[in-house]
Amino acid sequence: MPGEDGQEDRLGALAGPMRAAAARFGTPLYLTDEAAIEAAAEELRGAFPDPWIRQYSVKANDVPAVIAMVCADGRGLGANVVSRGEWAAARNAGIPNDRISLEGVGKTDADLRSAVQAAREGSPLLWIAVESTDELAALARIAGRARVAGRADLPTPLEVLLRLNPEVAPETHDSLAVGAGGSKFGMTETELSEGVDRFAAAPGLRLRGIHVHVGSQLGAVDAWRDGIRRGLALLGLIRGGLDDFDTLDVGGGFPVGRADETVPAPARFARELPDLLETIPADRRPRRLAIEPGRYLVARAGWIVGRVLHVRARGGRQVVIDAGMAEIIRPALYGARHDIVALTSLGRPVDDDRSTGAGGSGSGAGDDDSTAEVHGPICESTDALGTHDLPPLRRGDLVAIRDAGAYAASLSMTYNGRPRRRHVVVRLDA
Ligand SMILES: Cc1ncc(COP(=O)(O)O)c(C=O)c1O
């Protein structure tokens, strides 16, 4: 059954394939469940149907096979990238430039040149979103030079969105609240309007609209709504003098809840739009609306399979596994919690119902508590994965970390000499 966030628990279907993958490829490993990606993409399309432009934020998971799955033909998703590296990953996944949008907090001149060059070659990106007037000035300079050095004009202008800092207080972890005033993300309304005034006629560029992203893992719709309201109002004002300025990209941020959490589904966010649009005169509304979610599309689909290394009595049961902050840094970075389930207990496969310790009969470490503090293998005490209900475990047992498809593999590291991990994709017929 789908949860509050519209996504279903697939543990029952995946426990067997995860054990098989661990036996074949070793642990730790990332596993991606294609059916979960498909379901999330459908849910998103239902909430934001065409003609919404749906761009997958590749930063959530940049494994080319995953990008290709998310953006497969027929799903109607393009790719939103933040660097030339992600752009190359999207191209490797088979996505053409006209379905790729480039944003990113720290674009270098080389990044900007690449975007201009693609337009000059007649294969422009969908758009580039700029973060500051400095960046817009640099882009205009590069596009202007390309025009002089190359043909009489760029065959196709490079379309540009300007990122607005909506100055809202998002309902999320401080580290994910990028739309807060004073943050390093985007421009103030004044800066953005000045940027439009200065560069509306810049050769080779076509200023098309506003980009807003209030934050990630939003626990409520309020800040999202406020951010969009500001974006719409400013876009409406600017459109009065610049008819082309007709696009509003409202960013990502749709949350993925744990089993014990209630979070709004994409459809709940989408319900805010009609009323917001009504407040703007019809001829000042955006002609194009876009979203760029990352986490929602891939988080649920991803699992990390790990193996138990130590089980000790330390006041309670302490379990150390071979997966940790090198594979999933979110707990160490933001205090994020990822539920952990057992795939085997004392060497025997466990099914759906016994994968947590609820009602379990001991820990394997000399106490009768079903809870365990789980730690990763890295030489940092912040490499801790929290307290979980788990059945009896011993060295060699398999566990799985849930909802690990977003901001895990793409944030992985080789600290402590750890190799990059295998990534397995599961396609089940059922
Ligand atoms: C500008 C921008 N858009 C989209 C996203 C994707 O956010 P999420 O994965 O929460 O949907 C992010 C995440 O950091 C972002 O910074």
The ligand as an SDF file (V2000), in Angstrom:
LIG
                    3D

 16 16  0  0  0  0  0  0  0  0999 V2000
   18.2480   24.0120   -7.0230 C   0  0  0  0  0  0  0  0  0  0  0  0
   17.8270   22.6550   -6.6370 C   0  0  0  0  0  0  0  0  0  0  0  0
   16.8400   22.0550   -7.3100 N   0  0  0  0  0  0  0  0  0  0  0  0
   16.4210   20.8180   -6.9960 C   0  0  0  0  0  0  0  0  0  0  0  0
   16.9920   20.1110   -5.9530 C   0  0  0  0  0  0  0  0  0  0  0  0
   16.4860   18.7410   -5.6660 C   0  0  0  0  0  0  0  0  0  0  0  0
   15.9410   18.6890   -4.4020 O   0  0  0  0  0  0  0  0  0  0  0  0
   15.1990   17.3730   -3.9100 P   0  0  0  0  0  0  0  0  0  0  0  0
   16.1370   16.2570   -4.0840 O   0  0  0  0  0  0  0  0  0  0  0  0
   14.8770   17.6400   -2.5070 O   0  0  0  0  0  0  0  0  0  0  0  0
   13.9640   17.2380   -4.7440 O   0  0  0  0  0  0  0  0  0  0  0  0
   18.0080   20.7030   -5.2050 C   0  0  0  0  0  0  0  0  0  0  0  0
   18.6180   19.9940   -4.0800 C   0  0  0  0  0  0  0  0  0  0  0  0
   19.5100   20.4010   -3.4300 O   0  0  0  0  0  0  0  0  0  0  0  0
   18.4430   22.0100   -5.5610 C   0  0  0  0  0  0  0  0  0  0  0  0
   19.4200   22.6170   -4.8840 O   0  0  0  0  0  0  0  0  0  0  0  0
  1  2  1  0
  2  3  1  0
  2 15  2  0
  3  4  2  0
  4  5  1  0
  5  6  1  0
  5 12  2  0
  6  7  1  0
  7  8  1  0
  8  9  2  0
  8 10  1  0
  8 11  1  0
 12 13  1  0
 12 15  1  0
 13 14  2  0
 15 16  1  0
M  END
$$$$
